[in-house]
Amino acid sequence: MRRLDYPAKHCLDSACGWLELGNPFEAKAEADKIPWFNRANPEVFVVRWRIYAWLGKWEEAYSLARMFTQLAPDRPTGWLCLPISLFKLKRPLDAFLHLLHQAEAFPQVSAIPYFLGCCCLEMGDGKGAEDWLAKAKALGGKNEIGPGLFDRADDDSNRKYVPSFPPSLAPSCQRWPNWLG
């Protein structure tokens, strides 16, 4: 992938800063300034996906993740964002099936079996969830999985279990305490 140069790098840094401050609207405005030919950059992808996730625009997040998995199939980030988006669209089986194929492709990424376990739990498969979560824990997943994006579940959600996922993808306010007030 091509390295970002000024001004795209500056816009990306600004977008990240706005996310850190909890303002996804300003973050989106900065991310939108990044030229189209730089939008396939992995860092740009993650920031744009985080913005859509923060805003609860899961269809857009799904489309972006789908595009990124096609452009960079060798990177686990897109393969994690895709099922997370599907999960939020109330499609846990689709999320599970998309990610299941990646468990072998990325055997050292603990977030994959962790999220597979979350999907199993959502679908009522307690044994499957237990098995996948044990695999995630064996890979050291406890250290990688932090406060979750899904902690901000919809009010109409009747989910008993609200999964979390890698802090690098979570909105900033969920990675660190809101010390700004």
N, C-alpha and C positions, 0 to 999 in steps of 0.2 A: 504494500500500500504506500501511496505517496505521502511524504511528510508535509505537514501544514506549514505554510509560510505566513508572514504578515501580509494582509490584515486578517486572514482566516483564523490564525492562531489567537490573535487578540480577541476576536469575536467569540471563539470557543472559550477562552479564559473568562471573558465577561459573562457568558451564559452560565458557566460553572459557578461563578461568583454569585450571580443572582439566585441560582438554585440554593447555594449555601445560605443565602439570606432569606430563603423561603418565598421567593417571588418568581413563580414559573412564567408569569406573563412577560416580565422583562427578560427572563432567560430565553423565552421563545423569540422575542424581538431580536435579541443578539444572535441567536442561532440562525434565524432567517436571513441574516446578513452574510452568512457563509456562502460563498459561491457554490453553485450546483455541482461543479466538477469535484469539489472537496467533500460532498455529503456522504460519499461511500467510505470515508476515513473512519476507522473503528471508534476513535474518540468522539467524533461528531455524531456517529450513530448512537452511541450510548447516551450522550447528552440529550439528543432529540427524543430518544425513547423514554428517558427519565422525565422529560417535560410532558410528553403525552400521558405517561403513567400518573404523574403528579396531578394533571388536569382531569384524569379519569376518562381520557379519550382512548378507550381500549381498542376500538376498530382501527384507528390510526396507528396505535402502537403495534397492533397485530400486523398491519400492512407493512410498516417499517421493518419489523423483525423478519417478516417473510422475505422481503427484498434483501435484507442483510444476509440471511442464511444462504441465499442464492449467490450473492456477490462474494461472500467469505465463508464458505462451508467448513473451512478448517479452523474456525474460531468458535469456541463454546459460548461466547457472549450472546450471539444471535439465537443460538439454540436454547438458551435459557429464557431470553426475552419472549420468544415465540410462545412457549407453553404458558408462561405467566400471563401473557395477554389473553390466550384462550381460556385460561382458568377464570380470569376476571370477566370474560364474556359468558361465563357459566357453561363452559364446555370442557369439563375436567377429563373426559375420556379422550377427546381430541388432543388435549394438552399431554396426557400420558402417552398416547401413541406417537406423537411427534418426538417426545423426549426419549422414549424407550429405545429408539434406534441410535440415539447418541450416547447411551450408557457405555456401549462398547467402543465407540469412537474416541471418547474422552474418559478413560477409566480412572484418571486421577482427579477429576473435578468432582469434589464431594457435593456440590450444590445439585448435581444431576440426580444422584440417587435420593438425596434429601427431598427434592421437589417431586420425584416419582412417588415417594412415600406419602407426600402431602396429597397428591392426586388420588392415590389408593384410598387414603383415609376419607377423602371427600366422596368417593364412590362407594364407600361402605365396605371396603376390603381391608379389614383390620390386620389380617395375617400378612398380606402383601405390603401394607404400610410398615409393619414391624420389620419385615425383611429388608426393605429399601432403606429405612432409617438406620438400621444396624450397619448397612454398608456405608452410609454417609458418615456415621460416627467412626467407623473403622478407618476412614480416610481422613479423619480429623475435622469433620464438618462442623463440630461444635464451635471451633474457633473461627470458622469462616462465615457462619450464618449469624447475622446480627438482627437487630430490630427490623421488623418486616414492613414492607410496603402494604401488605394486606391488613395491617393493624388499623388502617383507615377504611375498614369495610363499609359497604353501603348500608344505610339505615334499614333498607328493606331486605338485607341479607339474612337468611335463616341458617347460615353456616355455624356449626358448633366449633369448628376448627378453622383458625385463620393462620395460614402458613406465612413464614417469612422467607427471605431470600438474600443473596449476597449483598452486603452493605454497599458495594460499589455501584449497584443498580438502584438502591433505595433512595427516595428523596432525602435530602440532607437533614430535614427535621427529624427523620426517623433514625438517622445514624448517630446523632448527637443530641443531648438534651437541649431544649430551647432556652438558652441562657440569655437571649435578648429580651425576654419579658413576655 
